[in-house]
Amino acid sequence: MPPRAKASEAPVEAGPKPPSKAPARRSNTSKTQQDAKDGAKSNGPAPSAPMTAQPNDEKPLKRRPPIMRDEMDDMMRPFYYQKHLTDPINTARDKWNLLPAFLRVKGLVKQHIDSYDYFTDVALKEIVKANRTITADSDQRKFITFTDIRVGKPNRQEERGIGYVDSNVTPNECRLRDMSYAAPIYVDIIYSKQAGKVSKKDILIGRMPMMLRSAKCVLHGRSESEMGLLNECAVDPGGYFIVRGQEKVILVQEQLSKNRVIVESAKGIIQASVTSHTANVKTKSYVLTKKGLIYLKHNSLNEDVPIAIALRAMGVQSDHEILLLAAGNDAAYQDEFAPNLEQAALEGVFTQEQALDYVASKLKPDRFPTFGKATKTPKQQALDKLAATIIPHVEVKDMNFRPKALYIAFMTRRVLMCMHDPKLVDDRDYVGNKRLELAGQMLALLFEDLFKEFVRMIKTSMDKILKKPNPTAEFDPINLIGQFESRITGGMERAISTGNWTLKRFRMDRAGVTHVLSRLSYISALGMMTRITSQFEKTRKVSGPRALQPSQFGMLCTSDTPEGEACGLVKNLALMTHITTSDEEEPVRRMVFILGAEDVTTSSGTEVYGAGAYIIFINGTPVALTRQPKQFLVAFRKFRRMGRISEFVSIYINHHHNGVHIATDEGRICRPLIVVEKGKSKVTTRFLESLRKGTMDFDDALSRGIVEYLDVNEENDSNIAVYEDAITQHTTHLEIEPFTILGAVAGLIPYPHHNQSPRNTYQCAMGKQAIGAIAYNQFTRIDTLLYLMVYPQKPMVSTRTIELIKYDKLPAGQNATVAVMSYSGYDIEDALVLNKASCDRGFGRCQVFKKISVPLKGYPNGYSDRMSDRDMENPRHRKIGKDGIVEVGSEIEAGDMYMLKETPMNQTTAVNSAGQKWAPQHMSYKLPDPAYADKVCITTNEGNNTIMKIQTRQTRRPEIGDKFSSRHGQKGVCGLLAEQADMPFSDKGVTPDIIMNPHGFPSRMTVGKMLELVSGKAGVLEGKQEYGTPFGGSKVEDMGNALVRNGFSYTGKDFVTSGITGESLPAYVFFGPIYYQKLKHMVADKMHARSTGPRAILTRQPTEGRSRQGGLRLGEMERDCLIAYGASQLLLERLMLSSDAHEVDVCETCGMMGYNNWCQSCQSSRGVVKMTMPYAAKLLIQELMSMNVKASLQLDDEFPRE
């Protein structure tokens, strides 16, 4: 049953139209003014302003011919269409045009979507391929083979007539109906039958939660008008899931890189560790020092094995070869390593056979021994462990251990190097040693675990059926698969819904992987999509992982991190970062040998560590050898720029280890940079012109070698210029724009490079709490809690980031005229004085929408809850309509009924309708503040149960205590609402909306706020938008000149008259517009008091919290204060008489509590007296008694006799 809206509401606009292509108007302004016109010109709120195609649209940008020519075209056009095609191009200034081109194809939320698409298109097939055949143990002829797997389009099953019909579903419908937005997973199978093999296609094995805007989603590739018809927001980034009506996002997970050697030093022990990760095994191996000797350590070994014995067991026979492989030709390293060879001799190990025997003696017994199968000899067991369990990511083919021996020798050499030079120890927190797991990788791990379990259950059932001596029916695999279909569906939904990723195979148990998508504001949703979280314990006070690393430059946002225990552990991606997906190794391996490298497995130790020899590693595994590393590097990069190799493959030289490292693995953070050759940037005016016309896009820049992606390790190999005038002959790359080192949230701050660093961090937190517009479809949604600004405005001082991420289309704030001066005593400690007339006209006015959801439950006997008729005589029913639900538009107050529901008394046994009795379960409004019924939605969920949803609306105007903040981390509450007649006014007659105390500036050092005021004031006077883009933006000198031109002071100060006395103030006042955000923290939601109310069942003390009508806690510190003042009777009254006073029987003889005037311990009623004590104290005594601990009570008479 589709949702029906009971409200008769105005239709929601389908979405703004694309901009017309009118030429920008030219004027004889100065160069400064012309530069400033790079901004979009707007003068007020434009919630449905025309927009360009979104960066998320995959189609090339097309512009329509002009429909009308007026000045509004120029004002509403975004900044990157401000220039006319015939305008001259300045490559240094206009190279940022690459930014919108990049954000159309990559970046921000695109990486989640790319990762999910890779999972559904590639990883899913690989998982099934690895587990494709199920063969019955009882009958080897019976099998099921999965030949293909694919994910269909999102749909839902609806009951029609006698069966179920699949029909298409939209995300908005899933939100309203509390359904999961998911698509069917189909497989093609071949199975055995008596007649031979039978193939079947499109067998359903479960349902896959669908990521919004992914390739299979109904929103993929939709135009703005089509998105409007689907009741979706065209600016919404996607990249999240809808499970049971809730929007869930899988956060980016930070992990230490797999299959890479990390050398660490602690307590005098140097160890090289590697976490090997393959399709079947996840294990960690160590090479470490112990008492001056080097050992191999692994979980499968009882004791650490001396490194010389481990190498000998892998087929490195002679001492000389072991010495060369581990220590090379360096005499100092050889001397250091020599005792390890002596140790092997002392252990009596000289041959491979003896080494294998030694390793076998140190093996732990198998946890799961294989009974009934031929047992292997100790030597075979040792070989198997060395081949498959110890460093399993280095493959052993045909028992050729040479690659693995080289790898262990390389780890040994790293340890020797660190023994000589402690500086060569690796930094775990270096970004190049980290990998980020996206939604696709997390879902692949989960699906693989569920699919293996699915296969195991089918196999178990097959064996059970086929073992029967006289099977009643023929073996039917399709029916068998259908029985376990809910396993995959339920497992995927449960993981995304709860956020707990529990994988039995890898013993992985992670919590908090998914979170509910924050819809507090548009920027809070976008910020959540780029958030990176780690599994590091947040309570540990360690500075290393929390510190700002130099390697994070350009990759992670320098400002956006929470305050408190998660500081530095939860991070955010910078604006132009991209997280790689996995690329194939084989083409890269072929390219390595085409470029003339030698196979390392056939090289001797002398060749491997010979003069000028560099080992080439692919994803951490030694593959080849080269003696011309620089030439190899240049040639490899040339092929990458030509497009012969994936643009995300990275290559760099590590001269300390004499290695060339090539990486193709997933999870590396990289970012695009402009290529510089021979001291000249490869971005040309011709290319920028093509980019502006739309005939080329960002992919063309990559394929032409103009731009390339670099990861952190390759950046260390490069010489990057920030500005074009800093390019030298040694420069290899040029930054596209310096402001891209910040993320989407920090990019909203104007002039952040003029602020003290913590202020920018505070704004990143508060920008997410600002009330504004959340989406174009905000009035078609019914969210649990929704805050909306009634009159949102785009900021007068914008930034490039604001327009790139479309924040100007869904803003969260208003341009307030601010006077920086002291006014009464109500503005101390950052409090603000608000103009009451401004609030009357709509400044800071917001609406709060809340959802009330009531399901009509079904019961086993076929009955379900129903609506009852209203009683016209009952005054509490006066707001109820004919159908038993509150009328839309009516005001409901505390105690009013909003829904009349009845529940059947008999819910289990079958009774006829006449015999069924019904109990009323009417719903009443319990909140203290009245609200309006804004919307009513009656629909059904996936279980075909009816759901009633009522959305209530409160309109709130600013009041004393409401919290406001500028975009510079300067928050303050409203201290006074002053009449306009009492407010000061400038000589132009302007009265400020806000008065701010000047003491807020010196200690906070928010110079960016001052610059915003000056730029905003100049922009208002010149009739154009100014820019406070980080490391650039409108220049202060130019803004000051603009003020002078318009008859104002260069400094932004005005001559002000007091509204109270009518006299001129004896000082000039800093006066102008600043963008202010109203935050969600409002007095109406916080104010709470209680006289009497509910108590907790266990302790009989007042409940806690405003939502439970709880009391205000008198804690330990308050108790100490009161007793210090000697107010013991007040304490008695607060802590017992007004809380949980309880009368008990106490025996004066033994001090135990009695019952009903009887002491069970003394078996007597003599000496039993009444006593009042806190119920919690009585409970504690009884709990101690249950632990066999006696607590005796010694009594004193309250009124002793004279």
Beta strands, then each sheet from edge to edge (+ up, - down):
strand 1: 4-5
strand 2: 133-135
strand 3: 143-151
strand 4: 155-160
strand 5: 163-168
strand 6: 182-193
strand 7: 196-209
strand 8: 241-243
strand 9: 246-250
strand 10: 252-256
strand 11: 261-266
strand 12: 269-277
strand 13: 282-290
strand 14: 293-298
strand 15: 305-306
strand 16: 434-437
strand 17: 501-503
strand 18: 508-510
strand 19: 514-516
strand 20: 531-534
strand 21: 571-572
strand 22: 578-579
strand 23: 598-599
strand 24: 614-618
strand 25: 621-626
strand 26: 650-654
strand 27: 659-663
strand 28: 669-677
strand 29: 680-681
strand 30: 707-711
strand 31: 720-721
strand 32: 733-734
strand 33: 785-789
strand 34: 797-798
strand 35: 814-820
strand 36: 832-835
strand 37: 846-856
strand 38: 866-867
strand 39: 891-892
strand 40: 897-899
strand 41: 901-904
strand 42: 918-920
strand 43: 923-924
strand 44: 931-940
strand 45: 946-956
strand 46: 963-966
strand 47: 971-978
strand 48: 985-986
strand 49: 994-996
strand 50: 1026-1027
strand 51: 1053-1054
strand 52: 1056-1057
strand 53: 1069-1078
strand 54: 1141-1147
strand 55: 1153-1154
strand 56: 1168-1174
sheet 1: 1+ 44- 39+
sheet 2: 1+ 44- 45+ 37- 33+
sheet 3: 2+ 3- 6+ 7-
sheet 4: 4+ 5-
sheet 5: 8+ 9- 19+
sheet 6: 16+ 10- 20- 21+
sheet 7: 11+ 12- 13+ 14- 15+
sheet 8: 17+ 18-
sheet 9: 22+ 28- 29+
sheet 10: 22+ 28- 30+
sheet 11: 22+ 28- 32+ 31+
sheet 12: 23+ 25- 24+ 27+ 26-
sheet 13: 34+ 50+
sheet 14: 51+ 53- 35+ 49+ 36- 47- 46+
sheet 15: 38+ 41- 42+
sheet 16: 40+ 43-
sheet 17: 48+ 52-
sheet 18: 55+ 54- 56+
end
